[in-house]
Structure formats: structure tokens, C-alpha cells
Amino acid sequence: MSHKKRSPEKISEALSAYLKEAGLDVRMVQSAVVPEWAELVGRDIAAVTEPLFVTPDGSLFVAVRTNAWMTELQLMEPQLVQALNTDSERPRVRKLRFQLARPD
């Protein structure tokens, strides 16, 4: 029995390799738009919304506090999608799906 000693590997490298092997690396990159939401859409919109998740086909689900804001954001969808897709390395957000946020 041969026991080869391997040198330690950085956890970030091991995790990256695992995600790539599992086919999840693209989804991780695609989902990066969620924590960057406020920076990409602006403080006013971020204050009344919460990005929830991105589906594999590029739909981003967003919770919105009021019906009035939901209507306004639906009208702004083309501009918002454009703002979300400024990083050419990330898979594109193709559609925004707004839903009324549940009360706390």
C-alpha cells in the first residue's frame, strides 16, 4: 500500500475544484449578483427590495415591499437587467421576477 503525502491545499482551491467538478461553479458565479444587488441597482431600489435567488435559466427573483414599487420596477425592468449584466464574465440575468415580500 502506497501512501503518498500530499502538500496542504488552500481551502479556496479545494472548494473551487469541488464546485467545478460538481458543475456548480457557473451557478456560483451567476448567483454573485444577489450580494451585489444594492451596488448594481442603487440605494433607493435596494431599500425596498430583496434579491432572493437566480434560476439556472437566468431569472432573478426579487421580493418587493409594496405593490406600487412592484409596478414601478416592472416598468424599469430593461434598465435594471442592463445594470445587472455589466460584468461580462458572469452569466446573464435574463428576466426579473418580482413578488410581493411577505410581512415580517
C-alpha positions as CSV (number, residue, x, y, z in Angstrom):
1,M,0.0,0.0,0.0
2,S,1.4,3.3,-1.1
3,H,0.5,6.4,0.9
4,K,1.7,9.4,-1.0
5,K,2.0,12.5,1.1
6,R,0.3,15.5,-0.5
7,S,1.1,19.0,0.4
8,P,-1.7,21.0,2.1
9,E,-4.1,22.7,-0.3
10,K,-5.8,26.0,0.3
11,I,-9.4,25.6,1.2
12,S,-10.5,28.1,-1.5
13,E,-8.7,26.0,-4.1
14,A,-10.2,22.7,-2.8
15,L,-13.7,24.2,-2.8
16,S,-13.2,25.7,-6.2
17,A,-12.1,22.4,-7.6
18,Y,-15.1,20.6,-6.0
19,L,-17.6,23.1,-7.3
20,K,-16.2,22.8,-10.8
21,E,-16.2,19.0,-10.6
22,A,-19.8,19.1,-9.4
23,G,-20.9,21.5,-12.2
24,L,-21.8,24.2,-9.7
25,D,-19.1,26.8,-10.5
26,V,-21.2,28.5,-13.1
27,R,-24.2,28.8,-10.7
28,M,-21.9,30.3,-8.0
29,V,-20.7,33.0,-10.4
30,Q,-24.3,33.6,-11.6
31,S,-25.6,33.9,-8.1
32,A,-23.0,36.6,-7.3
33,V,-25.5,39.2,-8.5
34,V,-27.5,38.7,-5.3
35,P,-25.0,40.1,-2.8
36,E,-24.1,42.9,-5.4
37,W,-27.7,43.9,-5.8
38,A,-27.6,47.2,-3.9
39,E,-24.4,48.3,-5.6
40,L,-25.9,47.4,-9.1
41,V,-29.4,48.9,-8.8
42,G,-28.8,51.7,-6.3
43,R,-29.6,52.5,-2.7
44,D,-33.3,53.6,-3.3
45,I,-34.3,50.4,-5.1
46,A,-32.3,48.2,-2.7
47,A,-34.1,49.8,0.2
48,V,-37.5,48.4,-0.9
49,T,-36.4,45.1,-2.4
50,E,-34.5,41.9,-1.5
51,P,-33.0,39.7,-4.2
52,L,-33.8,36.1,-3.4
53,F,-32.2,33.7,-5.9
54,V,-31.2,33.2,-9.6
55,T,-32.6,30.2,-11.5
56,P,-30.4,28.3,-13.9
57,D,-32.1,30.0,-16.9
58,G,-31.2,33.4,-15.6
59,S,-34.4,34.6,-13.9
60,L,-33.7,36.6,-10.8
61,F,-36.5,36.5,-8.2
62,V,-36.8,39.7,-6.2
63,A,-39.1,40.4,-3.2
64,V,-40.6,43.9,-3.2
65,R,-42.2,45.7,-0.2
66,T,-45.2,47.3,-1.9
67,N,-47.4,46.8,-5.0
68,A,-46.6,50.4,-6.1
69,W,-42.9,49.6,-6.1
70,M,-43.5,46.4,-7.9
71,T,-45.3,48.2,-10.7
72,E,-42.6,50.8,-10.9
73,L,-39.8,48.1,-11.0
74,Q,-41.7,46.1,-13.7
75,L,-41.6,49.3,-15.9
76,M,-37.9,49.7,-15.1
77,E,-37.0,46.0,-15.8
78,P,-35.0,46.6,-19.1
79,Q,-32.8,49.2,-17.3
80,L,-32.4,47.0,-14.2
81,V,-31.4,43.9,-16.3
82,Q,-28.9,46.1,-18.1
83,A,-27.4,47.3,-14.9
84,L,-27.2,43.7,-13.6
85,N,-25.3,42.5,-16.7
86,T,-22.4,44.9,-16.6
87,D,-20.0,42.1,-15.7
88,S,-19.3,40.3,-18.9
89,E,-17.7,37.3,-17.1
90,R,-20.9,36.5,-15.2
91,P,-23.8,34.6,-16.9
92,R,-26.5,37.0,-17.8
93,V,-29.7,37.8,-15.8
94,R,-32.4,37.4,-18.5
95,K,-35.5,38.2,-16.5
96,L,-36.6,39.7,-13.2
97,R,-39.4,38.1,-11.4
98,F,-40.9,40.4,-8.8
99,Q,-43.1,39.1,-5.9
100,L,-44.6,40.9,-3.0
101,A,-42.5,40.5,0.1
102,R,-44.1,38.6,3.0
103,P,-44.7,40.8,6.1
104,D,-42.2,40.2,8.9
